[in-house]
Structures are given as structure tokens and as C-alpha cells.
Amino acid sequence: MARTSGDIVVAASAADVMAVIADFGAYPDWATGVRSTSVLTTDADGRPGTVRFALDATPIRDEYTLGYTWHGDSGVSWEIVEAGEVLTSMDGAYELEPAGDGTKVTYQLRVDVSIPLLGMLKRKAEKVVIDSALKGLKQHVEAAGG
């Protein structure tokens, strides 16, 4: 099944955008529904390898762990390594590319849940998550002087 995607242009360098994406401790400040995060492991470059999330995004409340693969400052992808009670599968990616004086950020996401949802409703929920995450990311990066 295809991932749902969206994009936004952020007035900052790819390195500045990626620094915010990699700062999981700040996610509760800008990522809607993220109650807390905990970096469990880091990779050889010191970036988070696995991260535990506590999510409270009505109607979904859950905890799960994602594993991350970093591609320098051009992107990061993830997949679920420990499912929650509701979130049974999740994979996604941020892809960054130059766009004028800023960076175009493309967010792709695919989620499966234990409660039955029509495909159309699931894609709509994914789109809401993507749109709010991109807006929050843009605001957080640009407010920091990205």
C-alpha cells in the first residue's frame, strides 16, 4: 500500500531542519499529540537510532518504538520496531531538498491500527498527521531562526 505524503517549504537550511527533526526531546513542543519521547539508542553518528513515543492524539492513546535510518541532512526514514496496542504498523520518511533560499520537506507516512478503519478514513487521518507535523516543524524551525 502506498504512503500518504505532503510537503512544505521551510525558510532554513537542510541542516537546520534536520537538527529539529533529530531533536526528539522537543517533539512535545511542536508535534501534535506527542506526549513524550525517549531516545533508547543512538547510531554511530550520534543520531537517535530507536525512540520510544507516548502518543495522545484523540482518539488514539498509545506507546510505541520507532527505528530510524538517517541519510545525512537529506532525509530520514523510520519503521515501527515495537508496536503499541493501537498502532500495529508505521513507516515513514522525511526527505529534504533545496528550494530557493529554503528547504522543501516532504513527509511520507503509512500507519496501520488495530481498530478497523476504511482505507479512505485511514488516509485522511494520515494526511491530518502529515499536515499538522509539517506546519509544526516549519514554525519550530523558523522560530528558532533556522
C-alpha positions as CSV (number, residue, x, y, z in Angstrom):
1,M,0.0,0.0,0.0
2,A,1.3,3.5,-0.9
3,R,2.3,6.0,1.7
4,T,0.4,9.3,2.2
5,S,2.6,12.3,1.6
6,G,2.7,16.1,1.9
7,D,5.3,18.8,1.6
8,I,6.2,22.3,2.8
9,V,9.0,24.8,2.2
10,V,10.9,25.9,5.3
11,A,12.9,29.1,5.4
12,A,16.1,27.3,6.7
13,S,18.9,25.1,5.6
14,A,18.5,21.4,5.4
15,A,21.0,21.0,8.3
16,D,18.8,23.3,10.5
17,V,15.6,21.4,9.5
18,M,17.3,18.0,10.2
19,A,18.6,19.2,13.6
20,V,15.0,19.9,14.6
21,I,13.8,16.6,13.2
22,A,16.5,14.8,15.2
23,D,15.7,16.6,18.5
24,F,13.1,14.2,19.8
25,G,13.1,15.8,23.2
26,A,11.4,18.9,21.7
27,Y,8.7,16.9,19.8
28,P,6.1,17.5,22.6
29,D,6.6,21.3,21.9
30,W,5.6,21.1,18.2
31,A,4.4,17.6,17.1
32,T,0.7,17.4,17.8
33,G,-0.3,14.5,20.0
34,V,3.3,13.6,21.1
35,R,3.1,13.5,24.9
36,S,6.7,12.3,25.5
37,T,9.7,10.7,23.8
38,S,12.7,8.8,25.0
39,V,15.8,8.1,22.8
40,L,16.7,4.5,23.6
41,T,19.7,4.1,21.3
42,T,21.9,6.2,19.0
43,D,23.7,5.4,15.8
44,A,27.5,5.7,15.1
45,D,27.0,9.4,14.2
46,G,25.2,10.1,17.5
47,R,21.7,10.5,16.0
48,P,18.8,8.6,17.5
49,G,18.5,5.0,16.4
50,T,15.4,3.9,18.3
51,V,12.9,6.2,20.0
52,R,10.0,5.4,22.3
53,F,6.9,7.6,21.9
54,A,3.9,8.2,24.1
55,L,1.1,9.5,21.9
56,D,-2.1,11.1,23.0
57,A,-4.0,12.1,19.8
58,T,-7.7,11.7,20.4
59,P,-9.0,9.0,19.8
60,I,-5.6,7.2,19.8
61,R,-3.6,6.9,23.0
62,D,-0.6,4.6,22.7
63,E,3.1,3.9,23.2
64,Y,5.4,2.5,20.5
65,T,9.0,2.4,19.4
66,L,10.4,3.5,16.1
67,G,13.7,2.7,14.5
68,Y,15.4,5.4,12.4
69,T,17.8,5.3,9.4
70,W,19.5,8.7,8.7
71,H,20.7,9.9,5.3
72,G,22.9,12.8,6.3
73,D,20.9,16.0,6.1
74,S,18.9,14.9,3.0
75,G,16.5,12.6,4.8
76,V,15.5,10.1,7.5
77,S,13.2,7.1,7.4
78,W,11.7,5.0,10.2
79,E,9.6,1.9,10.9
80,I,8.0,0.5,13.9
81,V,10.2,-1.8,15.9
82,E,7.8,-2.3,18.9
83,A,4.1,-1.9,18.1
84,G,1.6,-0.4,20.6
85,E,-1.8,-1.6,21.4
86,V,-3.5,0.5,18.8
87,L,-0.6,1.3,16.4
88,T,0.4,-2.0,14.8
89,S,2.5,-0.7,11.9
90,M,4.1,2.6,11.0
91,D,6.7,3.6,8.5
92,G,7.6,6.9,7.0
93,A,10.2,9.4,5.9
94,Y,11.2,13.0,5.8
95,E,13.0,13.9,2.5
96,L,14.8,17.3,2.3
97,E,15.8,19.1,-0.8
98,P,16.9,22.7,-1.6
99,A,14.1,25.1,-2.6
100,G,15.2,28.7,-3.3
101,D,16.5,30.2,-0.1
102,G,15.0,27.3,2.0
103,T,14.4,23.6,2.1
104,K,11.5,21.6,0.7
105,V,10.4,19.0,3.3
106,T,8.4,16.0,2.1
107,Y,6.8,13.8,4.7
108,Q,5.6,10.3,3.8
109,L,3.6,8.1,6.2
110,R,1.8,4.8,6.4
111,V,0.1,3.7,9.5
112,D,-1.9,0.6,10.4
113,V,-4.1,0.4,13.6
114,S,-5.7,-2.5,15.4
115,I,-9.2,-0.9,15.1
116,P,-10.9,-1.4,11.8
117,L,-10.8,1.7,9.5
118,L,-11.8,2.1,5.9
119,G,-8.8,2.9,3.7
120,M,-10.2,6.3,2.9
121,L,-10.5,7.2,6.6
122,K,-7.0,5.9,7.3
123,R,-5.5,8.0,4.5
124,K,-7.4,11.1,5.7
125,A,-6.1,10.6,9.2
126,E,-2.5,10.1,7.8
127,K,-3.0,13.4,5.9
128,V,-4.1,15.3,9.0
129,V,-1.0,13.9,10.9
130,I,1.3,14.9,8.0
131,D,-0.1,18.4,7.6
132,S,0.0,19.3,11.3
133,A,3.5,17.8,11.6
134,L,4.8,19.8,8.6
135,K,3.2,23.1,9.9
136,G,4.6,22.5,13.4
137,L,8.1,21.7,12.0
138,K,8.1,24.8,9.9
139,Q,7.0,27.0,12.8
140,H,9.5,25.5,15.2
141,V,12.5,25.7,12.8
142,E,11.7,29.3,11.7
143,A,11.0,30.5,15.2
144,A,14.5,29.2,16.2
145,G,16.0,31.4,13.5
146,G,16.5,28.4,11.1
